C-alpha cells in the first residue's frame, strides 16, 4: 500500500567534483526562503553533507543507502518525514551510476535511490573544457538506465555567453531541457578537509555563505521551474523500521567537534524504540553521565584535538570508571580514543583512554574506504556473536600497534575480497574503524 510522501528530486552528476553540493545547498536555501518545508537527503555513506543540508533547510536530513539499508528501512525513513516536509531534495554521491557489484537496486548508487522513490534527476554537468560534446554525456545519462527520468540539465563552470549557448543548444537538440547555467565562482567555494568539507559547525559565517549560494543560484537558474519538476515520492506503506536495536536504555553519546560522525537515522531509531540519549562533550572535559548504561564514542576528528583530549581528566577518568561496569563502544575516531595512544600528523604522541590495547597514527596516513559487512566475533551490546551489520570504512589513520585484544568482527567488502579481522574487544569495551549504517 502506498502512503503520501513529499515530492522529491535528486541532484546528480556524471562524476564527483561537478558541483552537486553547490547546486543542492543553493536550491535548499532558496526553497526555504520561499517558505517551503524542504528536507535534505544524501545518497550513500556521508556524515558531512547532511549537516550542511540541515543548516540550509533548518531541519535534520536523511541518509539513504541502497547497499547498506534494506528497502523497508529506506521507505520507512522517507515515509516518516511526510508530516515534516513538503519537498525532498536529495544529493547524489560520486557519479549517478557509480556503485558496487550487487543485485539490482542494491548497488549503493544514486540511480538506485532515484529509481526506488521515482524521483526525477536534475543533472549538473561541469562543461569546462568542452561545449557541444557535453550533449553526449547528457544523452548517455538519460538513456543508460531506463528506470530513470532526467528532468533537466544545469550547466556548471560556464566561461562565456558563447560557451553557454553552444553547450545548451547541443543538449536541447537531444531532447533534454537546460534549466540554467552557473558561471565559475571561486568566491563561494566551501572549505575542505581530508574527509570532505570542513564540518558545518566549524564553517565561519555559514548562514551568510548559504544565503550567498542561494542568491548565486537564483541569478542563473529559474528556481521555481526547477522545483516544480519534483514528483510525489513513491513510498510503500510500512511501519517504522529501526536501523539497529538500541544498545542500551540510556545511551551516553559523545558529541562535539571531535566526535560528530553518527548517522541521524540511528539516533532517531533508538529514540523511536524507547531509548534515552544523553550527550556529553569530551572537548569540554565532560564524562559519560553516570546514570547511563551504555557509552558510544562516534567518529570524527580526534586527531585534530588529540592534545586537548589527552588533557581532559574528567573525561578520561570518568570514561574509565564507566567502562568498569558498563559497555563502551567506539567507531573510527572513537576507536582511536579508546586505545593507548594517538600519534598526530606532526608525529606527537598523545595518551588516550587505554581501554583497548591499540595505538593509532595520523602521521603515517593511508586512505581506507568502502562498504563493509561485519560479522561480530563476540557478544556485545551491538549484538550477539554472529550478528551481521552493514556499514563502511572511511579513514586515513593507521594502526601503529594493534595490541593483544581479541578482534571485534570479520569484515567482508562488496567485491568478494578475502575477509579480514577488524577492531578490538576487551571485557565490555569494543571498537573498530567500521561505521554502522544498518
N, C-alpha and C positions, 0 to 999 in steps of 0.2 A: 504494500500500500504506500503510495506517495504522500508526502506531507508538504505543507507550504514551507518554502525556504526562500531567502532573499535572492534576487537576481545576481549574477556574477559575471566577471570577465577574468581572463588570465592573460597577464603581460609576459610575453616570451620573446626569445631571440634565437638566431641560429647558433650562437656561441656566447661564452662568457665575455664580459667587458664591452657589451654592445650598448649599454645604457638602460638596462631594465630597472635598476634601482632608482635612477634619476627620474625616469618616467613614472614609475609606480608611486614614489613618495610625492611627486608633484601632483599627480592625479588624486591621491588620497587626501592631501591637504586642500586641494581645490574643491573636491566633493564635500569635504567637511565645511568649508566656507560657504557652500550653497545650502547648508542645513541638512545635508544627507547624513544619516547614521551609517557611516561606512565602516566596514570591518576588514582588516588586512589579513591575508593568509600568505603562507610561504610554502612552496613545494620543497620537500626533502628535508634533510637534517641541517638545521641552521638556527643558532641562538641569537645572532646579532641583528639580522634584518628584521625579525619580528618586533624587537624593541624599538626600532625606528618606525615601524608601522604603527605601533601603539602611540608613539609620540605624535605622528602625523594625523591619526584618526581620533585620538582621545579615548580609545578602548583597547583592551587586550586582544591580540590576534590569535591565529591558529597556525600550527604546522600540519601539513597534510603530506603523508608519505606513502606511496603505493607499494613500496617493498616492505617496509617495517610494520605498517599498520594493516590489519585485516580490514576488508571493505566495511564491515559492520561498525568498526571504530570510526573510520573516516566519515561515514554517513551520519553517525551519531554526533560527531563534532560539529558538522555543518548544520544539521537539524537543530542542534542546541542553541544556535545563535539567531533563530528565526524571530524571536521577540526583541532582540537587542540591536538588530541592524536591518537596514533596507537595501544594502548594496555590499557585495563582497568583491574586493579587488585582490586577486591572487598573483603573487610574483613568482615566476618560474625560477628554476635553477639551471645553471650551465646553458647548454643548447636545448631547444624544445624537445628533441627526441632522445637526449642523452640519458642513459640508464645503465642497468646491469643485465646480464642474461637471466631471464626469468620467464615464468608463464605469462600469457597475455594479460595485460592490465596490471602486472605486479613488478614492473621493471624499475620503479623509482623515478621514472621520467615525468617531466611536466605534462607531456602529452597524455599520459595515463590519467592524471588528475583532471585535465580539461575534459577528457572523454567521459570520465566517471560521473561528472556533475553536469555535463552538457554545456560547459562554459565556452563561448566563443573566444578566440585567441586574437589579441592585439599584438602584432609582430613588430618589434622595433629592430631596424636594420642600421648598422653602422656602415654608411656608404662612403667613408673616407677612402680615397684611392680607387674609386670606381664610380660609374654613373649608370648607364643602361644595363650593365652586367648585373646590377642588383636585382633586376627583374627575374633572372634565372634562379637566384636564391629564394626569392619570394614565391615563385611558382613551385619550386621544389618543396618548400614547406607546406604549401597549400594542397599538394597532391600526394605526398608521401604516405599519409595516414588517413584513410577515408573516414575515420571516426571524428575527425576534427573539422572545424569551420574557422578559416582565417577571416575575421570580420573586417580587418583593415590593417594598414601598414603605417607606421610612423618612421620617418627617415631621421637619422641622427648623424651629427658631425658634418652638417652641410657647410660647404666652403663658400658658396656664392649663389646668387639667384639662378644663374645658368646651370650650375651643378644640380640644384634642386629640380629645375624644370626637366632636365634630361632624365634623371632617375625616376621622377614621379610619372612622367609620360610613359616610360617603358613599363613600369609596374602596372599602371592603369590599363595598358594595352593587353596585358594577360588576364585582366578581369578582376584585379584587386584594387579596392579604393585606397587612396593615400589620404590619411587623416590629418597630416601635418608634417612639419619638418623642423628639427631642432638644430640650431647653429652650434658650432663649437663654443663651449662656455666653461673654460677652466676656472673661472671665478666662483663657480657654485659646486665644485667637487667637494666630497666629504673626506675627511682624513682616514687613512687606512693603517692597520697594524697587521702583524703576521698571521692572524686568523681571520682577517677580513677588515671591515670597517672598525674604527675605534668605537667602543660601546656608546650607545645613545646617551647614557647618563654622564659620560665623560666629554661629550662633544659640546664645546662652548657655543652659546647662543643658538642652540639647536632650533628653538621655535622660530627665530628670525631666519635661519637658513631654510627651514621648511616653507615659510611664507615666501621667501625669495624663489624657491623652487616652483611653488605654485604659480607665482607671477610669471616666471620664465616659461612655464608650460602654457599658461593662458595666452601669451602673446603669439604663440606659434601653432597652437592646436585648437580646434573647436571642441572644447572640453565637453559641452553639453551633447554634441553629436556623438562623441566617443562614448560617454556614459550611457547614452540611450541604446547602445548596442548590447548592453547586458541582457541576459535572458534568465528566467527563473531557474534556480539550481535544481537539478534532478536528484532528489533525495528520497530514499526508501524509508518508510516509517519504521523506526526501530526504537527500542528502549535505550536509555543511556548505557554506554558500554565503557567500563573503566579500562584505561590503558594498562594498569597494573594494580593489583591489590595493595592497599596501603601497608607499609612495613611496620606500622605501629598505630596506636590510637592517638597519641600525642607526639607529633613529629617535630623535632628541632631542626631547622633548616638554616645553614649559614647563608647570608645574603649581603653582599656589598660588592665593591669594585673588583675584589679578588675572587669572589665566589658568586658568579652570576649566571652560569650556564645550566639552567634547568628548564626543561620544556614545560610551558604553561599547562598543556593538557594533562601532564602527570599530576601537577598540583590540583588542578580542577577535579580530576578523577578521584584523588584522595579525599578532597573535601566532600565530594558528592557521595562517597562511600562512608562518610561519617567521621573521618579523621580530623583532628585539630592541628593546625600548623602554627608554630612559634618561630619567628625569625630572629636571628641574632647576628651581630657583626664582629667577626674576628679582628678586622682592622680597627674597630673601636674598643678592642680588648674585652669583648663580651664572651662569656662561656655559654654552652648549651643550657637552656633553662632546666633546672633540676627536676621539674615536675613532668618532663617529657620521658617517653620510654624508647625513643629511637632518635639517633642523630644522623643527619645527612649533610655531607660536605660536597657540594657540587663542584663542577669545573669552573674555570675562569682564568684569571691571570695571576696566580700566586707568585710566579717568577718575577713579576714587576714589583711586588710588595714583600719579598721574602724577608728582608731585614726588619720590616715592621711587624710581620707575623712572628718572627723569632724573638722579638722584644715585647710580646703581648702576654705577660704572665698569667693574667686571669683566664684568657682563652686557653692557653696551653695546659695549665694545671686543672682548670675546670673540665676540659675535654678528657684529660687523662682520668680524672675521677669518674666522669660519666661512663667511660669505657670499662671501668672495673665491674660494673653491674648491668650495663645495658648495651645493646648493639650500636655500632657506629659504622657507616659506610661512606667511602669517598670515591667520587668519579673524577678521573683525569686529574685536574688540578687539586681536587680534594684528596685524591690518592697520593699525590706528591707530598702534601702537607702531613698526611698520616705517617709518612716514612721518617727515617732517622735524620735525613738532611737533604737540602736542595742547593744545588750549585747554580748560581745565576749566570747571566750572559757574560759578565765580566770575569767569571771564574771564582767569585767569592762563595764560600760555603756557609750555609745558614742552618742551624739546628732547628728541626721541626718537632712534631709530636712524639716520634719514636714509638708509636703504637704498632707499626709494621717495620720490618727489617730493611726495606729498600732505601736506597739513596738515588736521587734523580738529578739530571744535569740539563740545564738550558744552555750551557756553554758549548757542549757537543750536540748540535741540533741535527735532527733527521725528521723529515715530514713523514708521518704515518696517517693515512686516511682511508676510509672506505667502510662499506656496510659490514656488519658482523652479526652472526648468530652465536649467542653464548649459551653453553650448557653448563649449569652450575655444578661444581665438584664437591660442594659441602652444603649442609643445611644452614641457611642464613635467613635473616628477616626478609630478604628479597625473594625467597622461595626455597623449596626443598632441593636436595641433591637430585640432579637430573632434569630440573626445570629448565626450559629454554626461553631466552629473551632475545628480542631483536633490537638492534641499535647500530652504532657506528663508532669509529675511532677518528679523531682529528686532533693531532698534536705534533709539536716539534720536539718536545722533551725526550730524552733518552734515559735509560736506566744505567746508572753508573755501578750500582751494586744491588743485586736483587735480594740479598739476604737469604735466610733459610726458611721462610714461611711457606706453608702449603699454597698451591695455586688456587685461584678463585674460580676459574672457568676454563673450559675448552672453547676456543674461538674458531669458527668457520667463516670464511669470506664468501662473497657471492659468485666467485669464479671457480670454485672447486679446488682451491689450493690446499696444501697439506694443513690439517688443523694444528693449532698452536696452543700451548698453555699460557694463561694470562692472569695477571693480578696476584693478590696475596690474601691469605686468611690467617688470622691468629686469634684464637679464642672467639670473642664476639665482634672483632674488628675485621672488616673486609674492605677491599678496594681494587680498582683496576682502571686502566685508561678507557675502558668501554663505557659509552654513554647509552643508557637505556632509552628507547623510544616507546616500545610496547612489548 
